[in-house]
Amino acid sequence: MKGPHLILSPGVAALLLASLSATAARGQSPLLSRLTLPDAPSSSSVWTSQSQDAAKPQPSAETDAQRRERIRKQSADQVAAEEKQRIAGVVPDFNVVLGGYAPPISPAQKFSLVFHSSIDPFTISLAAVLGGYDEISGSHNGYGWGPAGYFKRFGAQYADTVDGAFWGNAVLPILLHQDPRYFRKGTGSIKSRILHSALSTVICHGDNGHSQFSISNIAGNIISGGISNLYYPSNERGIGLAFDNALQVTAEGAFGAQLLEFSPDLVALYHRHQQRVQDKKAAAAAAQP
């Protein structure tokens, strides 16, 4: 499962976009355009100099061991920065490469991204909210109603998120040598960026740097759907439902990837508008006697 380790349905993605606009409107985070916490360096700024260094020919005296250690340190520093990235200062954006040089990450680093996302307060809170929505809308009626039914729905939502991230972003990418992160395009036409983000659910970066069919994401969704048979109500189990759920999650991932791609642009656009308004007010105040 791509992105910030969350299964973003169209409704949830719309809710996050609304939250993003509201947060920007309050002017709480002047660094939102970089999608990072105030105390976190931007991935692009962290890696601008390193990407330039990586593009330079390395000294011929560098041994294979030294090269591996250099790449290991670069990837460790980048993952540490990614684990502080957030959309609107709230939504974890740990699994996204914002731009610049991105060395392959190790198995331990893939697990680290999944772990930090799974225990994040937002991830748990979102599962709690969606569990309440399922209770109100009558989903999973086999769980019953009341506190017991709610906590079963909440647990199912959280288990779906963690299962998908564990298999699709850690175990399978390690076995298949694929990079589970979303690589933001950031430039080009809107159409090309929409297509790039939509295809990210089926096309990924390999650890070798080449584009590959994202077996990790597809198979991870299928495995997660199969595991859900262990805790979903008996009337919602079966191999067919597992594949249907996997297909739905994959399609929703293509929609959720639009949030990862375009949210920095929306925030930057809003701040430019606010700056123009402030400049006009300042000019009008200066023109008064």
N, C-alpha and C positions, 0 to 999 in steps of 0.2 A: 504494500500500500504506500503510495507516494505522499510527498508533501509533509505536513507537520504531524504526521502519524495519526491523523484523525480522518474518519470516514465522513466527508462533507456531503450531505444530501443537498439538493437545490435549496430547500427551505433553510437549512443551517447556514449555507453559504450566503444566502441573502441576508440572514440575521447578522452574520459577521460583517458584511459590507455595511449594513446600517449602523452597527456598533462602531465600525471604523470611522464613518463619517461623523457620528456624534462625538467621538473622542477627539477627532481633529478640530471640530467646531468649538470645543471647549479650550483648544489651544494648550492641552496638557503636555504634549510631547514635541518639542521643536525638532527632534531628530527622527520623526516618524517616516520622513521620506526615505530613510535608510533602513527602515524596518528593524531597528535594534533598540535594546534597552538603553536608557540614557548613560549607563555606566559601561556599555559594551562598545568596542570598536566595530565599525562597519566591516563586513566581510570584504567589500570592494576596496576599502582603504587599507585593510590589513594586507591584502594580497596584491595591491598594485605594484609595490616595489618588489615583492617576491616573484610575481609573474615576469617582471622585467628581468630579474636576476636569472629566473629559470630559462628565459629566452636566450640569454647570453651563453656562448660556448663555455662549458665547464672546463676547468684546468685538466690537462691530460694526465696530471699526476694523481687525480682523484681515483681512488680504488673503488671496486664494487661495494665494499663494505661501507666506505665513506658516503657513496652516493645513496645507498639504502638508508643510512642514518640521517642524511640530509632530508630525504623525502619523508621519512618517518616523523621528523621534527616539524616539518612544514604541515603535514596532515594533522598532527596533534594540535598545533597552534590554531589551525583553521577550525577543527571540530570544537575546540574550546570556545572560539568566537561564535560559532553557529549555535551552540547550546545556550546562548544569551539572546538570540534573535527572537523578536516578537512582533506580531502585527498589532498596531495600535497600542503597543506597550502591554498587551494582555495575552493575545493568542500565540501559543508557541509556534515558532517558525524554524525549528531546529534542523529540519531535514531539507533545507533549501540553500543552494549555492547562489548567492546574489550576483556574482560576477567575478572576473579575474581568474587567476590560476587556481585550479583545484586538483591537487595530487590525489591519487587513490587512497582510500582509508582502509585501515586494518580491520580484521574481524572484531577485535576488542572495541574499536571505535564505532563500528556499526551497532554493536550491542549497547554501547554507551548512549548513542542517540536515541535508541528505542527506550532505554531505561529512563532517561531524563524526561522524555515525552510522556511516558506511561504514568509517572508519579507526579506530573505537573498538576498543580491545583486546578488549572483551567480544564484539563482533560477529565479530571474527576467531576468537576462541577458541571461540565457539559453532559456527561453521562447521567448525572442526577436530574438535570433539566429535561433531557430527552426521555428519561424514565417517567417523569411526571407527565410529559406530553402523551406518552403511550398509555398511561393510566386514564387520562382524560378522554383521549380519542378512542379508547376501547381496544387498542392493539394487544395482541397476545392474551386473549381472554382466558386462555388456559391457566394463566397464573392466578386468576381470581382477583379480588379487589381489596382495598384497604391497605394498611401498612405492609402486610406480608406480600401482597401483590405488587405494591410499588417497589419494594426492595428487590424483588425478583426481576422486575423490569430494569431497574437501575443496574443490577448486577449483570444482566444480559447485555445492556448497552456498553458497559465498561469492558466486559469480557470480549465483545466483538472488536472493540478498538484495540485492546492489547493483543488479542490473537492475531489480528491482521498485521499489526506492526511487527510482532515477534517473528512470524513466518515470512512475510513479504519484505520486511526491511532489515532483517538480521540473518536468520537461519539460511534461507534460500540464497540471498545475495552472497553470503560467505561461501556456500557450496558451489555456486555457479560463477563466482568471481564477477559479480555485477554491483554497480554503485546504486544504492537505493535512494539517493538524494534527487531532488528536483533542481535542474539547472535552468535558472531564469534566463530567458533570451534578452529581454530588456531593450532591444533595438529592432529596427525594421518596421515594416508596415503592421498595422493593427491586425490585418487578416493573417499575416504570417505568424504573428505572435499567438493569436487564438489557435491556429492550427498546431503550433509547436507545443503549447500547453495541453491541448486536447490529446495529442499523440503521446504525451509523456506517460500515459497509463499503459501503453503497449510498446514503447521504445525507451530504452534507458542507455546509460553510459556503462560500458564494461570497465573493469579495473584496468584494462589495457588501453583505455582512452577512446575506444571505438564504439559507435552506436550499435546496439544489439536489440533483438526482440526481448521484451521484458518478461521472461518466463517467471522470474521471481515474483513480480506483482500479480500476474494472472494466477499462477499456481498458488500463491499465498492467499489470494481471495478464495480460491476453491477449498483449500485446506481449512481456512477459517470457517467457511460455510459448513464444511463437514463436521468440524468440532462443535459448532453451535447446536448440532443434533443432540449433544449430551445435556444441554440445559434449556433448550427451547421446549415449549409445551408439546405434548405428544401429537396434537393435531397439526403441528407445524414442522414436523420432521420428515426426512426422506431425502434420497439422493437427488431427486429432481429439484426440491426446494433449495438444496445446497448449491446446485449449479445456477439456479435462478438468482439466488442472493449474490453469488459471486459475480454474475453478469451485471446485476444492478449496481453493486458496489464499484465495479470497474467503470461503468458509465458515469456514476456520480463523481468518481475521482477525476474524470475528464472535465467535469463542470467545476469542481473545487479547485483544480489547478489554475483556472482563470483568476481566482482570488490571489494566488501566489504570484502570478505574472503581473497583474495590473494594479494591485493595491498601492505599490509605491508611486505609480504615476498619478493615481487619484489623489493621494495625499499631497504630492508635490504641486499638482494643479490647484488644489484648495489653498495651499500656503501662498502660491503666487497671487491668487486672487485676493487673499487677505492683505498681502503686502501692498498691492495696488490701492486697495481701499484706504489703508493707513497712510500711504503717500499722499493721496488726494486730500485726506483730512488734515494732514500736516501742512500741505500747501495752502489749503483754505484758511487754516489758523494763522499762518504767517502773513497772509494777504490782508488780514483784518487790521484796522488802525490800532 
